[in-house]
């Protein structure tokens, strides 16, 4: 009887999703809180639009730079650790070979099989170092283009998220009406974003949705209340 081939499907864009989540979550929340806070202190939408756009520009640059530096740090850390492993396979090969053996002994393999596998691995230095990086240190080689791609993704996501709470202020003259519209639009966006985030990250989508909405709503409410109290 013919067998249906088993095809495993795994989500492989976790780093990109993480960057989008970082950019969108802050982009939706920070400008939303800023606009809400200014709505409690000023009468015209022009000031809110100007301040909001300035914050979106500055925030996207700062967030993008942060993503770039984080990715560069990961790449530099990997390179440093790999150089160390290369040196150790040359200077203390027996100790490194024993560390390889310990990995396989954890799986209760017979000593003769462990010995054969260790000899096969240490026969190729690159393969040996690759093994140590992955199974001893738990490090995967970073994509060399990761830093620039991360910066672009986070910055673009921040801009996209940041324009959503500001949109009503472009379309409506009354600050209070624009604030109400911004609350509805942004909370809806936060709930949808949280649901999608939960779907991709493996958490409960509904739980992720309401948590994202609550955080954004509390930030905006705190900013608005503080502006009212100070004003």
C-alpha positions in Angstrom: 0.0 0.0 0.0 1.5 3.4 -1.0 2.6 5.5 1.9 2.0 9.2 2.1 5.4 10.9 2.4 5.8 12.6 5.8 6.7 16.2 5.3 7.6 18.2 8.4 6.9 21.9 8.3 8.6 24.2 10.7 8.5 27.9 11.1 12.0 29.2 10.2 11.7 33.0 10.3 11.8 33.4 14.0 14.4 36.1 14.0 12.4 38.2 11.5 9.2 37.7 13.5 11.1 38.7 16.7 12.3 41.9 15.0 8.8 42.7 13.8 7.4 42.1 17.3 10.0 44.4 18.9 9.4 47.2 16.4 5.6 47.0 16.2 5.0 46.6 19.9 7.0 49.7 20.8 5.8 51.6 17.7 2.2 51.1 18.7 2.7 51.8 22.4 5.1 54.7 22.7 3.6 57.1 20.1 0.2 56.2 21.4 1.1 57.1 24.9 2.8 60.3 23.8 -0.2 61.4 21.7 -2.6 60.6 24.6 -0.4 62.5 27.0 -0.2 65.6 24.8 -4.0 65.4 24.2 -4.4 66.0 27.9 -2.2 69.1 27.8 -2.7 70.9 24.4 -5.6 72.1 22.4 -4.4 71.8 18.8 -3.6 68.6 16.8 -0.6 70.3 15.1 1.6 70.0 18.1 0.6 66.4 18.6 1.3 65.5 15.0 4.7 67.3 15.1 5.8 65.7 18.3 4.4 62.3 17.3 6.3 62.3 14.0 9.5 63.4 15.7 9.1 60.6 18.2 8.5 58.0 15.4 11.6 59.2 13.5 13.8 59.2 16.6 12.3 56.0 17.9 12.7 54.1 14.7 16.4 55.1 14.4 17.1 54.2 18.1 15.3 50.9 17.8 16.9 50.0 14.5 20.4 50.9 15.8 19.7 48.8 18.9 18.8 45.8 16.7 21.9 46.3 14.6 24.2 46.5 17.6 22.6 43.4 19.2 23.0 41.4 16.1 26.6 42.6 15.7 27.3 41.6 19.3 26.0 38.1 18.6 28.2 37.8 15.5 31.3 39.0 17.4 30.6 36.7 20.3 30.3 33.7 17.9 33.5 34.6 16.1 35.4 34.9 19.4 34.1 31.6 20.8 34.8 29.9 17.5 38.4 31.1 17.5 38.8 29.8 21.0 37.5 26.4 20.0 39.8 26.2 17.0 42.8 27.0 19.3 41.7 24.4 21.8 41.4 21.6 19.2 45.0 22.4 18.3 46.5 22.9 21.8 44.5 20.5 23.9 42.9 18.0 21.4 42.5 15.2 23.9 40.5 17.3 26.3 38.3 18.5 23.4 37.8 15.0 22.2 36.7 14.0 25.7 34.1 16.8 25.7 32.8 15.3 22.4 32.6 11.9 24.0 30.7 13.3 27.0 28.0 14.6 24.7 27.3 11.2 23.3 27.6 9.5 26.7 24.6 11.5 27.8 22.6 9.3 25.4 23.8 6.1 27.0 25.7 4.9 23.9 28.2 2.1 24.2 31.9 3.1 24.6 32.9 1.5 21.4 30.3 3.5 19.4 31.3 6.7 21.3 34.9 6.1 20.5 34.2 5.6 16.8 32.1 8.7 16.5 34.7 10.8 18.3 37.4 9.6 16.0 35.2 10.4 12.9 34.4 13.9 14.2 38.0 14.8 15.2 39.2 13.7 11.8 37.9 16.9 10.2 38.8 20.1 12.2 36.0 22.2 10.8 33.4 19.6 11.5 34.9 19.2 15.0 34.7 22.9 15.7 31.2 23.1 14.3 30.2 20.2 16.6 31.7 21.9 19.7 30.0 25.3 18.8 26.6 23.7 18.5 26.6 21.0 21.1 29.0 22.3 23.8 28.3 26.0 23.6 24.8 25.9 22.0 25.7 28.5 19.4 24.5 28.7 15.8 26.5 30.6 13.2 24.8 34.0 12.7 23.7 35.1 9.3 26.3 37.7 8.1 23.5 39.9 6.9 21.5 39.6 10.1 22.6 43.0 11.6 21.5 45.2 8.7 18.4 43.2 8.0 17.4 43.4 11.7 17.9 47.2 11.8 15.7 47.7 8.7 13.0 45.4 9.9 12.8 46.9 13.4 12.9 50.4 12.2 10.2 49.8 9.5 8.0 48.0 11.9 8.3 50.9 14.4 7.3 53.4 11.8 4.4 51.4 10.7 3.2 50.9 14.2 3.8 54.5 15.2 1.7 56.0 12.4 -1.4 54.1 13.5 -2.1 56.1 16.7 -1.3 59.3 14.9 -3.6 58.8 12.0 -6.7 60.3 13.6 -4.9 63.5 14.5 -4.2 64.0 10.7 -7.9 63.5 9.9 -9.7 65.2 12.7 -9.6 68.7 14.0 -10.8 68.2 17.6 -8.1 66.9 19.9 -10.6 65.0 22.1 -12.4 63.4 19.1 -9.0 62.5 17.6 -7.9 61.0 21.0 -11.1 58.9 21.2 -10.5 57.7 17.6 -6.9 57.0 18.3 -7.8 54.9 21.3 -10.2 52.8 19.3 -7.9 52.4 16.3 -4.8 51.7 18.4 -6.3 49.3 20.8 -7.8 47.4 17.9 -4.4 47.3 16.2 -2.8 46.1 19.5 -5.3 43.3 19.9 -4.9 42.2 16.3 -1.1 42.5 16.5 -1.1 40.6 19.8 -3.3 37.8 18.4 -1.0 37.5 15.3 2.1 37.6 17.5 0.7 34.8 19.7 0.0 32.7 16.6 3.5 32.9 15.4 5.3 32.6 18.7 3.4 29.6 19.9 1.6 31.3 22.9 -2.1 31.5 23.2 -3.3 34.0 20.6 -6.2 35.4 22.7 -4.0 35.7 25.8 -1.3 37.4 23.8 -4.0 39.8 22.3 -5.4 41.0 25.6 -2.0 41.3 27.2 -0.7 43.5 24.4 -3.9 45.6 24.5 -3.8 46.1 28.2 -0.1 47.1 28.2 -0.8 49.7 25.5 -3.9 51.0 27.1 -2.3 51.4 30.5 0.6 53.3 29.0 -1.7 55.7 27.2 -3.9 56.2 30.2 -1.0 56.9 32.5 0.5 59.4 30.1 -2.9 61.2 29.7 -3.6 61.3 33.4 -0.1 62.6 34.2 -0.5 65.3 31.6 -3.8 66.3 33.1 -2.4 66.4 36.6 0.5 68.5 35.6 -1.6 70.8 33.4 
